[in-house]
Amino acid sequence: MRAMYLRVGLLLLLGLAAGMGAVLYLSGGGVRNGWKFESYYRESVQGLDVGSAVKLRGVTVGQVSDIALVSAAYPAAMPDDVNDPRYRMVIVRITVDPAKAGRLPKFDQLAASGLRARVASQGITGLAYIELDFVDPAKFPAEKVPWQMRDAYLPSMPSTISRVQDTVQELAAKVQTVDFAKLSAAAQLVLDDLHTQLRAADMPAVAAELRATAAAIRGLAAGQPAQDMLTAATRAADQVGATVARLQPVLAALSQTMRKVDDGVGDLQHDLGPVLRDARAAMANLRETSEMLRRYPASVLLGAPPPVEVGR
């Protein structure tokens, strides 16, 4: 019996040692020398714990390294009024593995680039993780804090559940401001007025008049004048179509003739150019000759004009 108890005790010790070894091994696999960031949350971080995953677009890039209240992390910066909202803020520090996150902008540019952290839930397990994403920085501005931060500042944004809760609360607040009694009374007045107008309108007589009008329209459409008018319109449309079909070859021939006329005019202009230039030169020569005859008529008999005497 003692030997059996000894063996059972040894098995228990070995199991306990194996469990502790597994815990130490798993805890040693965390990120130790990564980028350090800290974020502040005004909502509950229920389900988040040290060692929870930090994901960027679904890829695990780090883990949560510390969770505490801001009043415990920076007690000197807390005001004397315990009702100040900063006493309800939670600080979450994370460590990001550079080998998983890749190249990022400088830490002081991350907030301006729109990188934000929020608490996300892993389905129905109740566990949470930190989700990183790039969003519009104007929609989720960075919060200014009065204390000197230990790690690089990574602004946060409300979780999806928190935003839904805020929307529901705002809607509930607006619903509470609605005076349903007054709204019901106004609706009843509208219904009563509508009922009075319907009774005064004599709806059976109106319906009878509408049926008579519809019958008259059907009779007009089925009458011979309307049929003749539709037949004449159909014939006119057919004639117009036939005329257009006959005009298309004429228009094509006319267009071709105009192109030929344009080509002929261009060729004529090309051929008349030298003739016109020669005519202009001949006219210039004729003007010079007539001018010379006007000044020196004797040049027809004597030849060249008389020389000009020097000194006269």
C-alpha positions as CSV (number, residue, x, y, z in Angstrom):
1,M,0.0,0.0,0.0
2,R,2.8,2.4,0.9
3,A,4.4,1.8,-2.5
4,M,1.1,2.6,-4.3
5,Y,0.7,5.8,-2.3
6,L,4.3,6.7,-3.1
7,R,3.7,6.2,-6.8
8,V,0.5,8.3,-6.7
9,G,2.3,11.1,-4.9
10,L,5.1,11.0,-7.5
11,L,2.6,11.2,-10.3
12,L,0.9,14.2,-8.7
13,L,4.2,16.0,-8.2
14,L,5.2,15.3,-11.8
15,G,1.8,16.6,-13.1
16,L,2.1,19.7,-11.0
17,A,5.7,20.3,-12.2
18,A,4.6,19.8,-15.8
19,G,1.7,22.3,-15.4
20,M,4.0,24.9,-13.9
21,G,6.5,24.3,-16.7
22,A,3.7,24.8,-19.3
23,V,2.6,28.0,-17.6
24,L,6.2,29.4,-17.5
25,Y,6.7,28.4,-21.1
26,L,3.6,30.1,-22.3
27,S,4.2,33.2,-20.3
28,G,7.7,33.4,-21.6
29,G,6.4,33.4,-25.2
30,G,5.1,36.9,-24.7
31,V,6.4,40.1,-26.2
32,R,9.2,41.5,-24.0
33,N,11.2,44.0,-26.0
34,G,8.6,45.5,-28.3
35,W,7.1,49.0,-28.8
36,K,5.4,50.3,-25.6
37,F,2.1,52.2,-25.9
38,E,-0.5,53.3,-23.4
39,S,-4.2,54.2,-24.0
40,Y,-6.9,55.6,-21.8
41,Y,-10.5,54.3,-21.7
42,R,-13.6,55.9,-20.2
43,E,-15.6,52.7,-20.6
44,S,-15.4,49.3,-18.9
45,V,-12.6,47.0,-20.0
46,Q,-14.4,43.9,-18.8
47,G,-12.9,40.7,-20.3
48,L,-9.5,42.3,-20.9
49,D,-6.6,41.0,-18.9
50,V,-2.8,41.1,-18.9
51,G,-1.7,38.9,-21.8
52,S,-4.7,39.6,-24.0
53,A,-4.0,39.8,-27.6
54,V,-3.4,43.1,-29.5
55,K,-4.6,42.8,-33.1
56,L,-4.2,44.9,-36.2
57,R,-6.7,44.1,-38.9
58,G,-7.2,40.6,-37.3
59,V,-3.4,39.9,-37.1
60,T,-2.0,39.5,-33.6
61,V,0.8,42.0,-33.3
62,G,1.3,42.2,-29.5
63,Q,-0.3,41.8,-26.1
64,V,-1.6,43.7,-23.1
65,S,1.2,44.3,-20.6
66,D,-0.6,46.2,-17.9
67,I,-4.1,47.3,-16.8
68,A,-4.8,49.8,-14.1
69,L,-6.8,52.9,-13.1
70,V,-5.3,56.2,-14.1
71,S,-5.6,57.4,-10.5
72,A,-3.2,54.6,-9.5
73,A,-0.8,55.0,-12.4
74,Y,-0.6,58.8,-12.1
75,P,-1.8,59.7,-8.6
76,A,0.1,63.1,-8.5
77,A,-1.9,64.3,-11.5
78,M,-5.3,63.6,-10.0
79,P,-7.5,66.5,-8.8
80,D,-8.9,66.7,-5.3
81,D,-12.4,66.3,-6.5
82,V,-13.1,62.5,-6.6
83,N,-16.1,63.1,-8.9
84,D,-13.7,64.2,-11.7
85,P,-14.1,61.9,-14.8
86,R,-10.4,61.1,-14.7
87,Y,-10.9,59.0,-11.6
88,R,-13.0,56.6,-13.7
89,M,-10.5,56.3,-16.6
90,V,-8.6,53.1,-17.2
91,I,-5.1,52.9,-18.5
92,V,-4.1,49.9,-20.7
93,R,-0.5,49.4,-21.7
94,I,0.4,47.2,-24.6
95,T,3.5,45.9,-26.2
96,V,3.7,45.5,-30.0
97,D,6.1,43.2,-31.7
98,P,8.0,45.0,-34.5
99,A,8.4,41.7,-36.3
100,K,4.6,41.3,-36.5
101,A,3.6,44.9,-37.0
102,G,6.2,45.8,-39.6
103,R,7.3,49.3,-40.3
104,L,5.2,52.1,-38.7
105,P,5.5,55.9,-38.7
106,K,7.2,57.6,-35.8
107,F,5.4,57.2,-32.5
108,D,4.5,60.9,-32.4
109,Q,3.0,60.7,-35.8
110,L,0.7,57.7,-35.2
111,A,-2.0,59.7,-33.5
112,A,-2.0,62.2,-36.4
113,S,-2.1,59.3,-38.9
114,G,-5.3,58.1,-37.3
115,L,-4.2,55.0,-35.5
116,R,-6.6,54.2,-32.6
117,A,-7.1,51.4,-30.1
118,R,-10.4,50.1,-28.9
119,V,-11.7,47.2,-26.8
120,A,-13.2,44.4,-28.9
121,S,-15.0,41.2,-27.8
122,Q,-14.2,37.7,-28.9
123,G,-17.7,36.4,-29.7
124,I,-19.7,35.0,-26.9
125,T,-16.8,33.9,-24.7
126,G,-16.7,37.2,-22.8
127,L,-13.0,37.6,-23.5
128,A,-11.7,40.8,-25.0
129,Y,-8.7,42.0,-26.9
130,I,-7.3,45.4,-28.1
131,E,-8.0,46.1,-31.7
132,L,-5.9,48.6,-33.6
133,D,-7.1,50.4,-36.7
134,F,-6.5,53.5,-38.8
135,V,-9.6,55.8,-38.7
136,D,-10.5,59.4,-39.4
137,P,-8.6,61.4,-36.7
138,A,-11.1,64.2,-36.9
139,K,-14.0,61.8,-36.0
140,F,-12.1,60.3,-33.1
141,P,-9.8,63.1,-31.8
142,A,-6.9,62.3,-29.4
143,E,-7.6,63.2,-25.8
144,K,-5.2,65.5,-24.1
145,V,-4.0,64.5,-20.6
146,P,-2.3,66.8,-18.0
147,W,0.3,64.2,-16.9
148,Q,3.6,63.1,-18.4
149,M,3.1,59.7,-20.0
150,R,5.5,56.9,-19.4
151,D,5.1,55.2,-22.7
152,A,4.1,56.4,-26.2
153,Y,0.6,57.7,-26.4
154,L,-1.9,55.7,-28.5
155,P,-5.4,57.4,-28.5
156,S,-8.4,55.2,-28.0
157,M,-11.9,55.2,-29.4
158,P,-15.2,53.8,-28.1
159,S,-15.9,50.2,-28.7
160,T,-18.7,49.1,-30.9
161,I,-20.8,47.9,-27.9
162,S,-20.2,51.2,-26.2
163,R,-21.3,53.2,-29.2
164,V,-24.4,51.1,-29.6
165,Q,-25.2,51.7,-25.9
166,D,-24.7,55.4,-26.2
167,T,-27.0,55.5,-29.3
168,V,-29.7,53.6,-27.4
169,Q,-29.4,55.9,-24.4
170,E,-29.7,59.0,-26.6
171,L,-32.7,57.5,-28.4
172,A,-34.3,56.6,-25.0
173,A,-33.7,60.1,-23.8
174,K,-35.4,61.6,-26.9
175,V,-38.3,59.2,-26.5
176,Q,-38.8,60.3,-23.0
177,T,-39.2,63.9,-24.1
178,V,-42.0,63.0,-26.5
179,D,-45.5,63.9,-25.1
180,F,-47.4,60.8,-26.2
181,A,-50.7,62.1,-24.8
182,K,-50.5,65.3,-26.9
183,L,-49.4,63.3,-29.9
184,S,-52.4,60.9,-29.5
185,A,-54.8,63.8,-29.1
186,A,-53.5,65.4,-32.3
187,A,-53.8,62.1,-34.2
188,Q,-57.4,61.7,-33.0
189,L,-58.2,65.2,-34.2
190,V,-56.8,64.4,-37.7
191,L,-58.8,61.2,-37.9
192,D,-62.0,62.9,-36.8
193,D,-61.5,65.7,-39.4
194,L,-60.9,63.1,-42.1
195,H,-64.0,61.2,-41.2
196,T,-66.1,64.4,-41.3
197,Q,-64.7,65.3,-44.7
198,L,-65.4,61.9,-46.1
199,R,-69.0,62.0,-44.8
200,A,-69.5,65.4,-46.3
201,A,-68.0,64.4,-49.7
202,D,-70.8,61.8,-50.4
203,M,-68.3,59.2,-51.5
204,P,-70.9,56.9,-53.2
205,A,-71.9,59.8,-55.5
206,V,-68.2,60.5,-56.3
207,A,-67.6,56.9,-57.1
208,A,-70.6,56.8,-59.4
209,E,-69.4,59.9,-61.2
210,L,-66.0,58.4,-61.7
211,R,-67.5,55.2,-63.1
212,A,-69.6,57.3,-65.5
213,T,-66.5,59.3,-66.6
214,A,-64.5,56.1,-67.2
215,A,-67.4,54.6,-69.3
216,A,-67.6,57.8,-71.4
217,I,-63.9,57.7,-72.1
218,R,-64.1,54.0,-73.1
219,G,-67.0,54.9,-75.4
220,L,-65.1,57.7,-77.0
221,A,-62.1,55.5,-77.6
222,A,-64.3,52.8,-79.1
223,G,-66.2,55.2,-81.4
224,Q,-65.8,55.4,-85.1
225,P,-64.4,59.0,-85.1
226,A,-61.6,58.0,-82.8
227,Q,-60.8,54.9,-84.9
228,D,-60.7,57.0,-88.1
229,M,-58.4,59.6,-86.4
230,L,-56.0,56.8,-85.3
231,T,-56.1,55.2,-88.8
232,A,-55.4,58.6,-90.4
233,A,-52.5,59.2,-88.0
234,T,-51.1,55.8,-88.8
235,R,-51.2,56.5,-92.6
236,A,-49.6,59.9,-92.1
237,A,-46.8,58.3,-90.1
238,D,-46.3,55.7,-92.8
239,Q,-46.2,58.3,-95.5
240,V,-43.7,60.4,-93.6
241,G,-41.5,57.3,-93.1
242,A,-41.6,56.5,-96.9
243,T,-40.8,60.1,-97.8
244,V,-37.8,60.1,-95.4
245,A,-36.6,56.8,-97.0
246,R,-36.8,58.3,-100.5
247,L,-35.0,61.5,-99.4
248,Q,-32.1,59.6,-97.9
249,P,-30.5,58.8,-101.4
250,V,-31.1,62.3,-102.6
251,L,-29.4,63.8,-99.5
252,A,-26.5,61.4,-99.9
253,A,-26.1,62.4,-103.6
254,L,-26.3,66.1,-102.7
255,S,-23.7,65.6,-100.0
256,Q,-21.4,63.9,-102.5
257,T,-21.9,66.7,-105.1
258,M,-21.1,69.3,-102.5
259,R,-17.8,67.5,-101.7
260,K,-17.0,67.4,-105.4
261,V,-17.7,71.2,-105.8
262,D,-15.5,71.9,-102.8
263,D,-12.7,69.8,-104.3
264,G,-13.2,71.6,-107.7
265,V,-13.0,75.0,-106.1
266,G,-9.9,74.0,-104.3
267,D,-8.2,72.8,-107.5
268,L,-9.3,76.0,-109.4
269,Q,-7.9,78.1,-106.6
270,H,-4.6,76.2,-106.9
271,D,-4.4,76.6,-110.7
272,L,-5.5,80.3,-110.8
273,G,-2.9,81.3,-108.2
274,P,0.1,81.6,-110.6
275,V,-2.0,83.2,-113.3
276,L,-3.3,85.9,-110.9
277,R,0.3,86.6,-109.7
278,D,1.5,87.0,-113.4
279,A,-1.5,89.3,-114.1
280,R,-0.7,91.5,-111.1
281,A,3.0,91.7,-112.3
282,A,1.9,92.7,-115.8
283,M,-0.5,95.3,-114.5
284,A,2.3,96.7,-112.4
285,N,4.6,96.9,-115.5
286,L,1.8,98.5,-117.5
287,R,1.3,101.2,-114.8
288,E,5.1,101.9,-114.8
289,T,5.1,102.2,-118.6
290,S,2.1,104.6,-118.7
291,E,3.6,106.7,-116.0
292,M,6.9,107.0,-118.0
293,L,5.0,107.9,-121.2
294,R,3.0,110.5,-119.3
295,R,6.2,112.1,-118.1
296,Y,8.3,111.6,-121.2
297,P,6.1,111.3,-124.3
298,A,9.1,111.6,-126.6
299,S,10.6,108.5,-125.3
300,V,8.4,106.6,-127.8
301,L,10.5,108.2,-130.7
302,L,13.8,108.9,-129.0
303,G,14.1,105.8,-126.8
304,A,15.4,106.5,-123.4
305,P,14.3,109.7,-121.5
306,P,16.6,112.8,-121.8
307,P,19.5,112.9,-119.3
308,V,19.2,115.3,-116.5
309,E,21.7,118.1,-116.7
310,V,23.8,118.8,-113.7
311,G,23.6,122.3,-112.3
312,R,20.4,123.3,-113.9
